[in-house]
Amino acid sequence: MEKVHIQKVEKTFNNKDRQESFTVFNDISLTIEPGEFVSLLGPSGCGKSTLLNIIAGLDEATAGEVLVGDKKVTKPGSDRGVVFQEAALMPWLTALENVIFALKKKCKNKNKAKEQAIKYLKLVHLSKFINSYPHELSGGMKQRVAIARALAMDPKILLMDEPFGALDEQTRTMLHREVQYIWEETKKTIIFVTHNIREAILLSDRIVLMGTRPGGIRKIYPVDLPRPRVPTSPEFLQLEEDIMSILGGEIEKVMREEMGDDFNSKKASLLYGTNRDLGDNI
């Protein structure tokens, strides 16, 4: 397995009609170790998903570079699997067929592809639903199929872009356990985008806090808590408060920018959901 090196990466978007440009983030440098679970956490618009897309090769940095090992990322590759917020399954295919379809280019042997697909559907505990169509599956089950599909490609790095953002709290909690189990079983490097502080602490080895644009890394927190983690433990709650103390101010900056004169402290109190989901009410 290889390290991910993010070296002085910048992303600027240009609006040709208005002849304007804005920088989402600049000078981001970070090294992610093989097998490490790293979460990118920050307010809306700070560039978490954009940075993930650059690592995936789905977007291009304005400056700087991303390396996997000693190889520069210039396009998508089989060494990086991506799981998006929406499962994006093909509705006319079963769960098993959706995973097999993803393997078509990599595995020409149909029987081997089927074996591989079943293996990863079992890993996400969907063996009883391999012949079910997407409309017959819950939101959480669809996301597990999407995770199985990404894992079946056997990438070195799994990139997850708010994969549980659209799910209810109970399903999200269940999938936290699933992802941790998968990570422990496969030893893959996982880079995980989230707005949810608690989610980041539950899952991560390190949390990378990103600031408002032009953003960058505000602080990196190592999460030195034993697994499985207990959200009610004093150490967990203290880390949660430490993170909130920084990001609360970052989110207020976003609200001030968007609301202008309409911003007030009462509206700022709506920043935080009961589950510590930053910007949940924006």
N, C-alpha and C positions, 0 to 999 in steps of 0.2 A: 504494500500500500504506500501511497505517496502523499506528501504534504501539499496543501493548497497555499500558494503565496499570492497575496493581493498587494501589489506594489504601486503606491502613489496614484491610485485610481481616481479619476475625476469623470463626472458626467454632466454635460451641459446640453440643454435642449434649445434649439433655435426656432423661433416663430417667424417664418419668411414673410407672411402677410403683414405683420406688425413691425417687422425688422427689429425684433427683440430677442433676447436670449436670457435664460436663467440657469444657474448652476444648482443642481440638486445636491451634490456633495463634491468635495475635493480632498485630495491628499489622504485617501484612505489606504492604510497599510496594515496588513494583518496576516499572520501565519497560522494556519489550522493544521493541527497534527493528525496523522493517520489514526482513524478510529475515534476521533474526538467528536463530541456532540456540542455544537456551538449554536446559540440562538442570537438572531439579530432582532433587537427590540428598540422601538422608538415611536415617536408620534407620526401621525399620517403625513405623508408627503416628504419624509426625511430620506427616502430612497432605499429602503430595505429591499423591496421587491426588485427595484432596478439593479441593485448590486447583485442580487441573486441571479437575475437574468444575464448579467455580464459574466458571472462565474459559469452559468450554464451554456454560454455562447449564443444566447438568443438575442442579446443586445451588445453593442460595441461601446467600449469606454472612449471618452473624448481624449483622455490622457492616461498614462500609466498602463499596466498590464496585469493579467492574472495568469499564473502558472500552475499547472498540476504536475508535480514533480519538476522536471526541467522543460516541460512542453508548454508553450504559450497557447492559451485558449483563444481561438479565432472563430470557432463555430461549435455547434452542438456536437457531442461525441458520446460514444457508448460507455465511456468511463464516468459519465455524469447522468444520473436519472433524476427526473423532475416530477414532483407531485404538486399540482395546483390546488387552489381553494375549491374549484369545481372538479368533480371526478372526470367529466368529459368522456363518459363511456358511450360506445356505439349502441343505440337502443335496440337494434335488430340482432345483436349478438348476445349470447349468454355470458355470464361472468367468466366461464372457462374460455369461451371463444374470444372475448375481449383481450385476455392475457395472451392467448396463442397468437392472435393477430399481431401483437406487439413484437413477437418473437420471429415473425416470418423472415425478415432479412438475416437475422443472426443464426437461426437454426433451420436448416432446410429439411431436416428429418422430422416428419410430422409426428411420429410416435414420441420422439425425444422431446419435441416442443410441448406436446401434451403432458408428458411426465413432469417437465419443468414447470408448466403452468399449474398443475395440480399441487406440486410441492409448495409453491409460494402461496396458493390459495389456502392450503392447510396451515401455513405459517401464520396467516392472518385470521385463522379460525373460521374459514368459510367453506370447509369441505362439504357441508350439507347443502350448500347453495350454488355449487359450481354450474348447475344447469338452469339457474334462475336468470331471468332477464332483468335489466336495470329497473324497470317499472315495478318489479316485484321485490325490490330491495329497499331497505331504509337508507337514509342519508349516510349514516355511519358505515353501513355495509358497502355502499358505493365507493366511499373513500378507501375502505380496506381493499376493494378490488383494484382501485387506482394504485395503491401502495404495492400490492402484489404484482401488478403490471410493471411498475418501475423496478422492483426487486428482481423480477424474472430476467431482466436484461443484464443482471449481475454487474451493476456499476460499482466503481470504487467509492463514489461519492453520491449520497442521496440528498437532493435539494428539495426542501419542502416550503412552499409559499403559503402560509396561513391555511394549512390543510383542514383545520377544524373550525375556521372562523364562522362558517355558516351553520354549524351544528348546535343543538341544544346542549345545556351544561352537563346533563347526565351522559349523553353520548360522547361528549368531548372528554369527560373523565375516564370513561371506558377506553377510549382510543389512546389516551396518555399511557395507560398500562400496556396497550398493544404495541405502541411505538417503542417504549422502553424495552419490552420483551424482544422485539425485532432487532433493535440496536445491540442488545446483549448477545443475541444468537448469531448475528451476521458479522459483528465487529466493523461495520461500515462507518465511514465518516458521514456525519449528518450535519447539514447547515439548514437551520430552521428559522423561518420568519414568523414573528408573532407580535400582536399588540398586548398579549396577556402576560402580566408579570408572573403570576402564579404558575402558569404553564411553563414559562421559561425556567423558573427555579426548579420545578419538578423534574424537568427533563435534561437540563444542560450540565455540561462540564464547565462551560464559560458562557457568560452573557455579554454581548457587545452592545452597549448603549449608544444609539445614534441620535444626533441633535437635529434641530430644524435647519432648513436650507438657508444658505448653502451649508449643508450638513457635513458631518464627519463623525469620528468616533469620540464620544464624550468621555466614556469610561468603560473599562473591561473588568467584569466581576468574575473571578473564579468561584465556582459553587462547590465548596468543600464540605458538603453535607452527606452523610451516609444514605445509601439507597436501600429500600424505598423511602422517599422523603415524606415527612409529616408536616403538612401545611400549618398545623397549630403549634409546632415546636417553637420555642423562643428564638432559636437561631434562624429558622425559616422566616418568621415574622420580622426579625430585625433586618434581614437582607431585603425583604419586601419594602420595608420603610426606607431603607437607604436608597433603593432604586427609585422609589416614588418621590423622594426629596429632590432628585435631579430631574426626572422626567415630568413631574408636575409643572415645573417652570417651563420646560420645553413646549409642553402642550399649550400652556397659557400664551406663549409667543405665537403659536399657530392660530389660536382663537382671536388674539388681538389683531393679527394680520388680516384674518378673514372677516371679522366683525367690525373693526374700526371703532367708531364712537359708540356702537351698540354693546361693546364688551363691558361686563362688570363682574365683580367678585361673586355675585350670586350665580351667574352663569358658569363661572369657573368651577363652582362646587359640583356641577353636573359632569365634570370631566371623568370621574372615576365610577365605574360600575361596581356593584357589590362583589364581583369576582376579580377585582383589580385588573379589569380590561381597560387599558389606557385609551382614552378617546372613544369609549364605548357609546357615549351619548352625542358624539359630534355628527 
